[in-house]
Amino acid sequence: MSKAHAEQTTALTPTHTPEAFWVTGAAAGEIRATPLASEPDTDSEMVEVETHYSGVSRGTESLVFLNKVPESEYHRMRAPFQAGEFPYPVRHGYANAGKVIAGPVSLLGKMVFCLYSHQTRYRVPADAVLPLPDDVPAHRAVLAANMETAVNGLWDASPRVGDRIAVVGCGVVGTLMAYLANKIPGTRVTAIDINAERLPLLDSLGVRFATRTDLQDHDLVIHASGHPDGLVTALKLAGQEGRIIEMSWFGDQNVTLPLGRAFHARRLTLRSSQVGSISPAQAPRWHYRDRLSLALSLLSDPALDALISGESQFEELPQTMAVLSQAGSSELCHRIIYPPATAVN
């Protein structure tokens, strides 16, 4: 480390070894002591972050926990700061909010978001963290990764003023996409989910909700249910020349679709969206950090707290993941609380 770099940083590193949640087998996990990553042999500025909250991305992390990531997707499914290799042991996750306790003076003491896993304390390059906007508290910032997915999905979907939009599946990503699309002037947005208990959530966000609709006039249909039946429903809802955006990822599950009948006659377009790549329309001007910064700024609305439907302590994560990964779970975002975060914004 250069002398100039050293003078711009402050170290307040605790002496105890950090702990992290590791998937150790199919449907098995444990808390393990996990030493901090070594500092690189460059002048890259590093920060050390004490985690206050992390969020469980239930869909993706359940597939990791249940060992349902196809071998062909091992590389693409890597989290930004993943440790270990699929199928296990592996430390996965990407929704972490905490306080910088060592690093450049400009970041010291700031609350930040990082695409990091469930770990009590960690060290990353300074440009891997984003300071939280003043109007986004740390306890809500765990939604940032999901909001980033929603933003990229809407970039791929390209909704237009006045579009008739259906969102099938009201998990976290589907609800966020419906929430954002509903802000476009003139749109008619309907959020659809077979779980009628989603009504209060969508109502609090000002979005029309239905358990079903027979309308087949939608310009744009977004599928985010994570279930093949939901995609079948999405195909039925699209109008002539309609666009269907697939947000779900099915892991190693094969999906059968009715691509006969009126699929060709209605000239439907089915397109995937994946947050691992920036939408081609935005890529020439936007970088990953820009997109994540935008996602954080969109979390200023306190009504979005309703998307966090449960929380538990860090040391309970092995048991928590076992419950969240069960079929039929209706949990939305599950927030993990770390010991230092008991009274932080």
Sequence and secondary structure as in RCSB ss.txt:
>XXXX:A:sequence
MSKAHAEQTTALTPTHTPEAFWVTGAAAGEIRATPLASEPDTDSEMVEVETHYSGVSRGTESLVFLNKVPESEYH
RMRAPFQAGEFPYPVRHGYANAGKVIAGPVSLLGKMVFCLYSHQTRYRVPADAVLPLPDDVPAHRAVLAANMETA
VNGLWDASPRVGDRIAVVGCGVVGTLMAYLANKIPGTRVTAIDINAERLPLLDSLGVRFATRTDLQDHDLVIHAS
GHPDGLVTALKLAGQEGRIIEMSWFGDQNVTLPLGRAFHARRLTLRSSQVGSISPAQAPRWHYRDRLSLALSLLS
DPALDALISGESQFEELPQTMAVLSQAGSSELCHRIIYPPATAVN
>XXXX:A:secstr
  HHHHHTEE    SS  EEEEEEETTEEEEEE       SS   EEEEEEEEEEE HHHHHHHHTT   GGGTT
TT  TT EE SSSSEE    EEEEEEEEETTTTT EEEES  SBSEEEEEGGGEEE  TTS HHHHTTHHHHHHH
HHHHHHH   TT EEEEE  SHHHHHHHHHHTTSTT EEEEE S GGGHHHHHHTT EEES      EEEEEE S
SSHHHHHHHHHHEEEEEEEEE    TT       STTTTTTT EEEE  TTS  TTTTTT  HHHHHHHHHHTT 
 GGGGGGEEEEEEGGGHHHHHHHHTSTT    EEEEE GGGTT  
